[in-house]
Amino acid sequence: MSPADRFEWWRNEFSGVHKVEVPAERRREFTALGRHWQLNRILLGHYRTASRQVVRTPADIRRDNLDHWVLRIAIDGYLECRGQSGTFRVVSGQVTVGTFAQSYSDYYSTGEWIAVMIPRDLLPRFGMARQGRKSGVLSGGVALLLKDFLISLVQRLRQRPADLLSLSQVAQAMIIACLEGDGAPISDRIVPRSVAMRAQVDHVIRRNIGSARPTPDRVCDASGLSRSVLYRLFEDRGGVAAYIQNMRLELVRAELENPSRAGETISSIAARHGLHNSAAFCRAFRQKFGCTAGEVRATSGDPHPREHRPQRGTFLSLLD
């Protein structure tokens, strides 16, 4: 795809929901990556984009009649939201909630994002609780759990897309349970205990990913789990050590594909995620991805690699 077509492709892909605006002089430099997964009736999206403005008007709302709840997490970057509920800023690691039922004009910095689009009827109690304050930042322990779960879920689906079918029902139940708490229907609140424990362990690992701390023994100590329980939780992930290594490599690759990290050396990115031995890192990276870290960085200018590229017009159809 030519540089001149990149921005137009991305704008057209989301035109059924909102308008994507970028100054004319920056459109030829616009880069973006996106992938969507359908979790039963919930749509999960993962994006890396250049800075942009997104605008949804009252005319858009009347045209498509969408009223889904929208969760957004800034993994890297920040978001300034302006809408009917006021103006607020979202920084890296926070979870914000909004709705397609209200107009908005939001500014996204260059960065990495997760978005979750949820039909309103899945969250009746949540909707009642948020009347009069429909947009804003979620806070508290449950918000942190939800953030860690969604980040872990995206990583899992990127690594093993074949797991989508088996994870969809549990993922939808987990999201509903976090948002509605005791008000959620019993059938939706029954989330396997292992899901909550995995989210807890993921949080411990991510918090210490840059150091030598996330060894199996240290993870057990920090999460309050026995070694036997920890190993059972990660049997289907190749074991705890393999999971930590895969997480590190995935995080490094994500930063190599992020244009905002272009000025940082590959070795410093690897070291920040706990991969301090350059030779061992290079071998592990090639073994996992079938290419070198340098090759990933060199090809990151393509904003729509084939495996990440949704078909034109699929975004709106997935919400229907």
Order of alpha helices (4+ residues) and beta strands (2+ residues): alpha-beta-beta-beta-beta-alpha-beta-beta-beta-beta-beta-beta-alpha-beta-alpha-alpha-alpha-alpha-alpha-alpha-alpha-alpha-alpha-alpha-alpha
